[in-house]
Amino acid sequence: MQQPLALLLIVAGAVLLLIGILVWTGGLGWFGNLPGDVRVEGERTRVFVPITSMILLSVVLSLIFWVARRLL
């Protein structure tokens, strides 16, 4: 029972490490700047609503979890 949990933690750590490297090197500079991401800047306020980026992230994560469920 503990072996699958350990494998899950190792994979999650590797994924977080990869995302961290991409953010650090600028590989995810496009994320948040997609068409459909709303930016409103006023004199004293800024509002940023990443609609398209969050939809893309949701689709990618749904596919990853679907494939993981099918394999396990």
C-alpha positions as CSV (number, residue, x, y, z in Angstrom):
1,M,0.0,0.0,0.0
2,Q,2.8,2.4,0.7
3,Q,4.7,1.7,-2.6
4,P,2.1,3.3,-4.9
5,L,2.0,6.4,-2.6
6,A,5.8,6.7,-2.8
7,L,5.7,6.4,-6.6
8,L,3.0,9.1,-6.8
9,L,5.1,11.4,-4.6
10,I,8.2,10.9,-6.7
11,V,6.3,11.6,-10.0
12,A,4.6,14.6,-8.5
13,G,8.0,15.9,-7.3
14,A,9.5,15.4,-10.8
15,V,6.6,17.2,-12.4
16,L,7.0,20.2,-10.0
17,L,10.7,20.2,-10.6
18,L,10.1,20.4,-14.4
19,I,7.6,23.2,-14.1
20,G,9.9,25.1,-11.8
21,I,12.8,24.8,-14.3
22,L,10.5,26.0,-17.1
23,V,9.3,29.0,-15.1
24,W,12.9,29.8,-14.1
25,T,14.2,29.7,-17.6
26,G,11.3,31.6,-19.1
27,G,9.9,28.6,-21.0
28,L,6.4,29.4,-19.8
29,G,6.5,33.1,-20.7
30,W,3.5,32.6,-23.0
31,F,1.3,31.4,-20.3
32,G,-1.0,34.2,-19.1
33,N,-0.5,36.1,-22.3
34,L,-2.9,34.1,-24.5
35,P,-5.7,35.7,-26.5
36,G,-8.7,35.7,-24.2
37,D,-6.8,36.5,-21.1
38,V,-8.4,39.7,-19.8
39,R,-6.2,42.6,-18.6
40,V,-7.8,45.8,-17.4
41,E,-5.5,48.5,-16.2
42,G,-6.8,51.7,-14.6
43,E,-5.2,54.6,-13.0
44,R,-4.9,52.9,-9.6
45,T,-6.0,49.3,-10.2
46,R,-5.0,46.3,-12.3
47,V,-7.2,43.4,-13.0
48,F,-6.0,40.2,-14.6
49,V,-8.3,37.3,-15.4
50,P,-6.5,34.4,-17.2
51,I,-9.6,32.8,-18.7
52,T,-7.9,31.1,-21.7
53,S,-4.9,30.0,-19.8
54,M,-7.0,28.4,-17.1
55,I,-9.2,26.6,-19.7
56,L,-6.0,25.3,-21.3
57,L,-4.6,24.2,-18.0
58,S,-7.9,22.5,-17.1
59,V,-7.9,20.5,-20.4
60,V,-4.3,19.4,-20.0
61,L,-4.7,18.3,-16.4
62,S,-8.0,16.5,-17.3
63,L,-6.2,14.6,-20.1
64,I,-3.3,13.7,-17.8
65,F,-5.6,12.4,-15.0
66,W,-7.7,10.5,-17.6
67,V,-4.6,8.7,-19.0
68,A,-3.3,8.0,-15.5
69,R,-6.7,6.5,-14.5
70,R,-6.8,4.3,-17.6
71,L,-3.2,3.1,-17.0
72,L,-3.8,2.4,-13.3
